[in-house]
């Protein structure tokens, strides 16, 4: 399993226009959904995206992080 900081930093690195960790983007493990919850806020709009652990690992390893970009891209 990846860790929260690692995942948040990788998302910020790939999509710098989304902002930064703990400023307007928060990543945390959601035990109820058994997935990583990525909360993003920009211009008063808030959205939450869930990443399965395997998808989060692929993102951290630089393979793909497409779901986050598609979900949050609508706010940019």
C-alpha positions in Angstrom: 0.0 0.0 0.0 1.3 3.5 -0.8 1.3 6.2 1.8 -0.7 9.4 1.8 2.1 11.8 1.4 3.6 9.9 -1.4 0.4 9.8 -3.4 -0.5 13.4 -2.8 3.0 14.6 -3.8 2.8 12.5 -7.0 -0.6 13.9 -8.0 0.7 17.4 -7.3 3.8 16.7 -9.5 1.8 15.3 -12.4 -1.0 17.9 -12.2 0.6 21.1 -10.7 -2.4 23.2 -11.8 -4.5 21.3 -9.2 -2.6 23.0 -6.3 -0.7 21.5 -3.5 -1.1 19.0 -0.7 -2.9 20.1 2.4 -3.6 23.5 0.7 -6.4 22.6 -1.6 -5.9 18.9 -2.0 -6.1 16.3 0.7 -5.4 12.6 0.3 -6.5 10.1 2.9 -7.4 6.4 3.2 -11.1 5.8 3.3 -11.5 2.5 5.2 -15.3 2.3 4.5 -14.7 2.4 0.8 -11.3 0.6 0.9 -9.9 3.2 -1.4 -7.8 6.4 -1.3 -10.0 9.5 -1.1 -8.6 12.5 -2.9 -10.4 15.7 -2.0 -9.8 18.8 -4.1 -11.2 22.3 -3.9 -10.8 25.2 -6.3 -12.8 28.4 -6.5 -15.3 27.2 -4.0 -16.0 24.0 -5.8 -15.2 20.7 -4.0 -14.9 17.2 -5.4 -13.9 13.8 -4.0 -12.3 11.1 -6.2 -11.6 7.6 -5.0 -8.6 5.6 -6.2 -8.3 1.9 -5.6 -5.0 1.0 -3.9 -3.7 -0.6 -7.1 -4.5 2.5 -9.1 -2.8 4.7 -6.4 0.3 2.5 -6.6 0.3 2.8 -10.4 0.1 6.6 -10.0 3.0 6.7 -7.5 5.1 4.5 -9.8 4.5 6.9 -12.7 2.5 4.4 -14.8 -0.8 6.3 -14.8 -2.8 8.8 -12.9 -5.5 9.4 -15.4 -8.6 9.1 -13.3 -7.6 12.0 -11.1 -6.8 14.2 -14.1 -10.2 13.5 -15.8 -12.2 14.0 -12.6 -10.4 17.3 -11.6 -9.7 18.6 -15.0 -13.2 19.9 -15.3 -12.3 22.5 -12.7 -9.3 23.9 -14.5 
